């Protein structure tokens, strides 16, 4: 039997732990080290940066990491695959070659391009938004360009916008010689890639039951041992912090997903077929994953410059907090006059405790966030007007920041184009350009099934937080939010599946009531996943919500009191 391919991760986002590449290279044996640097918001940031420097547009921290570790990776024979190329993978590849020459490290660098559809935005119908031509337009490429570069002998492969899981699927496909229609193997590697893509979230980071995870050192970064059939074992280097358990892996599997049919450009992975089992200390086996052909269209990430934003936060202390909040709001709204920003959102955060022993316990916050196409309306005209109330406002008036100018914000929108319209290109170490054809077979995604909830089990109940028996992880899907909730035991799952319907969710989280909520059931994971459409407005950068990425929705849900059967507590 062939030995597994050991693929690690050293970055879950642009700004993740800078030392992680060295930690992973020194921590134990690896064949491939990946890094995910891109998100919808990152593409916006890189797009704004490219306006100032056309030669930029890539993750500069990756170059710093390579300067520190390129020789170590070459010495240990570890391939590097990262999407740090952002909007300019060719430029990053050139910088890497210059770096290798300067350091005297003989490595072969390749890159993948073709995701940037901005030059063809009008032709492909991507410029019809009310915001005009997009700032960025990038298709989610698949794994086969990466695989082609590795087969040609590349030591480092940098890409632009590929699906996060492609960073794992590409090396596995190249190593095991998978065919384009090895759907189950590709789907298994996609699931492993989804677990690895957010770094330490798979090893106990942001974990609902964090107090059960050993503390004392930061969680290590994960790795997956991929087998020839696409099954895998998720683990971490020995001696690193955190933990790998069935539940830490479950939590990451539920992160930022939608329906159980998880579509990509190479395969649609069936998340409702995933089976997890313990495989020893800090080892979780993933198997049983089924795959089907990908859909006939490819997703495109569009970012537009939407206008400008600003916010000011009032500190409210002691008695009559709600009255103080109403007074401050009344004064600011009056100060707007006929120049009220296009969007104004007020959020009262917290409440003063009775008989507070500290000033913090006596304090709540009132946040006012504003957006408008006109920078002046949300600049000093807004923030200065808020501060001018200092001697004419509520008692104890103070704010968390001085007045400031507004900042630009972006609007995210997904789009879809036929697979054949995208020229996916692998630029090999010798400069040869190889065009990667789209998937040979496609299949439309099925309509989500409306799975009726079973009847709840009988018996006496106890009023307690939902988080006593359920974990949750939530996040953003553009303007939508997802909330994945899992039960810890089979008995708790039988209750949770019946109890936590879409209607129940909107009752527990009233801010979701005006939005369409869809529930998806994942019984093998003892989990339900909810997609709340439009909750995050027009995407992270444009959202005026206090939690614009929806990261804390799951913890809010877990804090709600519900009637839980005594038998499952």
N, C-alpha and C positions, 0 to 999 in steps of 0.2 A: 504494500500500500504506500502511495506517495506521501512524503511528509507534508504537513500543512504549510501554507504560506503565511508567515507572520507579518501582518500589516498593522502598524501603529498610527496613532494620531498625535499631533503636537500643537494643534490650533483649532479652536472652535469658532473663532471670530477674529476680525481685524482689531487687535488690541489685547488678545489673550496673552497668557504668561510667556514672557520673552525667553525665559530659560528652558522652556519645555522641550525644544529640539535637542539641546544638549542632554537634558535629563533622560529623554527617551533613547538617545543613541548610547549613552553610558549605562543605562539601567539594566540592559539585558539584550539577548539576541533579537534581531529584527531583519527582515528581508526588504521591507518597504516602509517608509515613513511618509505619512500624508499630512496635509494641513489645509483646513478650510478657513478662508479669509473673507468670504463674500456673503453678503445678505442684501436684501433689497435696499436697505438704508445705506449699506456700504457702497453700492453701485452709484447711489445719488451723491455721496461724499466724493467718490472718485471722479464722477462726472463734473462736479463743481471745480475740483482740482484741475481737471484737464482743461477747463476754460482758461485757467491762469498759466498752465504749463502743458502745452500739447505733447511734450515728451514724457509726461508723467502718466498717471492713471493706473498705477499698480501699487501693491502693498509694500511700502518702503521698509517696514519692519522685517519682512522676509529676507531682504538683502542683508540686513544687520545680523539676522540669525545665521545666514549662510556664511557670512564673513567669519563668524565665530566657530562654525561647525563643519564647513565644507570638507576640510582635510580629514576630520574624524569620520564623516560619512563615507568618504572614499576609502579610507583605511579599513573600515568594517564592511565594505561592500553593500551598503544600504542604499537602495534607490530612493530618490525624493520625488514625490508627486504632490503638487499644490496648485490651487486655483488662484494664487497670489497675483497672477498676471492681470486680473481685473479687466480694465478697458484697454490694456496695452500689453498683451502677453509677449509679443515680439520684442517690445522695448525691454521688458524684464529679462527675457532670454539673452539679449545682447549684453545687458549689465552683468548677468551671471557669468558670461564668457569672459568679460573684462576682469571680473573679480577672480575667476579661476586662474587666468593668466597671471594676474598680479600676485596671487598666493602660490603659484607654481603647483596647482593641484590639477592633474589631468582628468577632467570629467567631460562627458559628452552631454550637451544640453539640447533639448528639443522643446517645441511648444505646440500648442493646439490653438487654432483660431477659426474664425467663421461665425462666431456667436454674435458679433457686432452687426446689427441690422440697421443702425442709424442712417447710413448712406442710402438705404433703400426704403426708408420709412414711408415716403409717399407712395411708392410703387406697391408696397405690401399693405397699404391701408392702415398704417400705424400712426398717422399724423392727423387723425380726425377728431381728436379730443378738443374740448372747449379751451384747453390750455395751449393748443397749437402743437407745433412740432415737439417731440419729446427731447429731453436732454440726453437720455440714454435709452437704448432699445437693444436688449441682449437676449438671444435665445438660449434656452437651457440645453446645451449639447450633452451627448451621452458619453459612454466609456470607450468607444472603439478608437477614437483618435489617440487617447492615452495608450491603449494597448498597442497600436501601431508604432508609436514612438518607442515604447519599451522593447518591442520585438526587433526594432532596428538598432538596439544597443544603447539607448539613452540611459544616462545615469540620473539625470534630472529632467522632469517634465513639468512645465508650467502651462497653465491654461487660463482662459478667461472664464466666462460664466458657463460652467458645466453643472449638472446636478450634483449635489453634495455627495451622494452615494457613489457617483462615477469615479471618484478618487480611489475607491476601494475596488469597484467592479472592474475597472480597466486593468490594474495590475493582476487581478485574479484571472481574468479572461486571457491575458497574454501568457501567464505562467502555466495555466492548465490546458491551453489550446481550445477553449470553448468555442463552439460555433455560434453564429448569430441567433440561431433558434434553440439554443439550450436554455429554454425558458426557466426551468426550475432552478438550475444552477445560477443563472443570472439574477433571479429573484432572491435566492438565498444570500448572494453576495450583496445585493441591494439592501436587504435587511441589516446585514452586518455593517454596511456603510452608514446606514441611518443611525445605528447605535454609536458608531465611532465619531460621527461628524461634529458633534458638539463637545468633544473633548471630555472634560472631567464631569459632565453631567451623567456619564455612564458609570462613574466610579463613586457616586455619592454626592456630587455637587448639586445644589438646588433640590435636594431630595426631601420629600414630605416628612419622612421620619428621621430627620437629620441627627437627632439625639442618639440614635442607635448606631450611627457610624462612628468609628474610632476617630477621635480628634487628636491633635498634637502635631500634625504635619499636614500640609495641603494635600488634597486628593491627587493621586497620580493620574496620568493620562492613560486611556485605554488602548488595548490592542486586540486584534482578532486573529485567531488561527483558522484560516480558510482551508477547507478540504476540497478535493477534486469535484465533489458533487454539489458544491455551493453551501453545504452546511458549515457551521463555524463554532468556535468557542471564544467567548469574550472573556478577557482577563486583563491583568496589568502586571507591570514588573514587580518582582518580589521586593518587599520592604518599602514600597511607596505607600502614601496615605490613602485614605478612603477605603472603599470596599466594592467588590463586584458581586452582586446577588441577583437572584431572579427578579426582585422588586426594583433594584436600581436600573436593570436593563429594561424592565417593563415600563418604568417611568419615562425613559428616553424613547422607547418605541412609540409612546403616546404623544410625543412632543411635536407640535406643528404638523399634524396630519389631518386628513379629511376622511373620506369614505374608506372602507377596507381595501378597495382596489386602488393601490398606490401607484399612480401612473408615472412613467418616465419615458424618455425617448428610445430606450432599448428594450424595456420589458415593463409589464404591469405586475407588480408584486402583490400577492394576496396576503394582506396582513391578518386576515381572519384564519389563515392556515398556520401561522407561526406557533411553534411549540418550544417552550423553554424548560430546561431542567438543570438542577445543580450538577456540576461536574468536578466538585472538589472545592477547597478554599479559594475564594476569589476567582471562580471559574463558572461560567454559565454557558451551556450548550444551546445552540439555536438550530432547529431542524424542522423538517416537514413543510418548508415554504414552497408554495406552488406559484408558478408564473404563467402569464399569458402574453400574447403579443401586445406591443404598445399601441396607443391610439394613433390615428392617422395625422394628428396635428401635434405641433410642438409648442410648448408654452414660451412666452416672451415676457420678460420683465421690462416694463416701461416706467421711466421716471420723468416727470415734468417739473419745472419750476412753477410752483403754485402761487407764490406771493411771499408775504412776510408775517412773522409771528413775534409775540412777546408775552411775558407773564409777570405778574407781581403777586406777592403773597403777604397778606396781613396777619399779624400775630394777635390773637384774641385771648385775653387772660381773665380768669376769675368768674365773677357773676355775670348773668345775662349774656352769655356768649351768642346765642341765636339772635338776640336783639342787636347786639353789636355788629354781627355779620350783616343783618338786614340794613342797618344804618350805613355801614361802609359801602355796601352794594348800591344803595340809593344815591349816595354822594358821587360815586364813580360814574354811574349811569347818567346822572345829571351833567357831569363834566364832559361826557361825550358830545352832548349837544347834537348838532346835525352831522357830526363826523364820527358816528358810531361805527366801529369796525364790522366787517361782514359777518364774523363769527365771534361771539363772546360766550365763554363758558365759566360759570362759577362753581367751585367745589369747596364745601365745608369739610375739613378733615379733622377728625377726632372730636373729643369733648372734654371739658374740664371735669376733673374728679371732684366729688364732694369732699369738703374739708381737706384740700390737698396739702401734703406736707412739703412738697417742693414746687417751685415755680413751673417746672416742666409738667407736673401733674395738673396744674391749674390752667394749662394752655391748650388752645385749639388753633387751627390755621384756616384762613380763607384765601383760596387761590383764585385768581382771575387770569384766564388765558385768552388771548385775542389773536385773530388772523385776519388779514386783509391784503388785497393786491397792492394797495398803496403803502409803501414803507413808512411814510410820515404818520399815517393814522395809528400805527401800532408802535411807533418809535417813542421819542421823548414826549410827544403830545399825549401819549397814554401814560407812560410810566411817571413822567413828571407831574401829571395831574393827580395821580395816586399819592405821590409823596407830598404834594401841596396840601393835602388834608391833615397833615401831621398835627397841627395846632387847632384844627377845627373839627376833629373827628371824634371817635369814641374814646372813653377813658382807657389809658394804658396803650395808646396807639404806638405801634412799632411795626417794622417790616423786616423781612428776611434779607433784602438786598437793596442797594441804591438804584435809582432810575437808570435805565440803559436803553440803547437803541434796539430795534427789532432785528431779527435775523431771518434770512431766507428759509423757506421750507419747500419740501418737495412733495409731489403727489404721486403715489404708486398706483399702477393699474396693470393687471395681467392682460395679455392678448394671446391669440393662437394663430399660427400660420401652418399651411400644409408642410409636412415633413420634407417634401421634395424641393421646397423653396430655399432651404438652408444648405449652404456649402460648408460642410464640416471638414476642416483641413488639418492634417497632421504634418507639421514641418519638422522633418527628421534631422538628426544631428549633422548630416552632411548638407543640409539645405534643401533636399528634395521635398517637394510638396505632394502629399498623397491625399486625394479626396476620399472621404469616408462616405459611402452611400447610406441612405436611410435604411431603417429596418426592412427586411425583405417581405415581412408579413405584418399587417396591422389589424387591430380589432377595436371597434368602438367600445367605450366604457359602458358597462351596464348601468341602468338606472338604480339608484340606491333603494334597497328594500326597506319597507316599513315593517320592522320586526315588532310585533305586539309584545308588550311586557307581560310576563306571567303574573299570576295572582300572588300577592305577598304572603309569606308564611304566617300562620296564626300564632297567637300567644301574647303574653303581656309585654309591654314595651317600657323603655326608659328614655327620658328626654336627655339627649347628650349631643355634643358636636359630631357632625358627620365624620370628621377627621379621626374619631376614635376607631373607626373600622375601615376607613378608606383613605388611600393616598390620591394625590392629584398632581398633574402638571399641565400648565397652560402656556399659550404663546400666540404669536401673530401669524396670520396667513394673509398678508397684504392688509386690506381693510377689515378682514374677518378675524375672529379669534377662535381658537380651539381650546377645549377643556377636556382632558382625558382623566378619567377617574377609574381606579382599580380597587378591588377588594383584596384582603389579605388571606382569607381562607375560603374554602368552598361554601361553607355555611353562610358566610358574610356575602359571598357573591350571589347566592340564591336570593337573599334579601335585597341586595343592591340592584340587581337586574330588574326586579319587580318595582322597586321603590323609585329609583332615579330616572323618571321619564323626562321628556323635553318640557312638559308642562310643569313638572315639579321643579326643574331647574330654574325656569323663569319665575316661579314663586319664591324660590330661595335667593335668587339674584335679580331683584326688581329692575335693575338697569338694563337687563336683556329683554324685557317684555315687548318693546317696540321693534324687535328684530326677529327675523326668521331663525329658528333654532332647529337643527337637524341632529338626531341621535343615531349613532352607529354602534352596533354591538360587536364586541370581540371576545367571544366566550372563552377561547383558549388562553387568553390573557386575563380572564376574569375582569374585563374592563368595558366601559362604555365611553365613547368619544362624542363630544358635542361640538358642532360648528355653529358659531353665532355670527350671522352675516351682517357686515356693516358696523359692528360695534366700535371698531377702531377708525371709523370714518373713512378718510381717503388714504390710509396708510400711516405708518409710524410717525414720519416726520410732520405730517399734516394733522395728526390727532391732537385734540385739545384735552383728551382724557388725562386724569392724574396718572394713570398706568397705561401709557400709550401703546405698549407692546403686549398688553394682556398677560404679563408674566405672573401677576399676583392674583388673577381671577380664581385659580384653583385653590389657593390658600383662603381666599374669602369664602368660597363654597365650603371648604372643610370646617370653617369656624361656625357655620350656621347650625343651630339646634334643631334636631329632628327626633322623631320617635323611632328608636332602634329596639328590635326585639331583645329581651334580656338574654335569650339563648345564644345570641351571636356576639355579645359583648365580651 
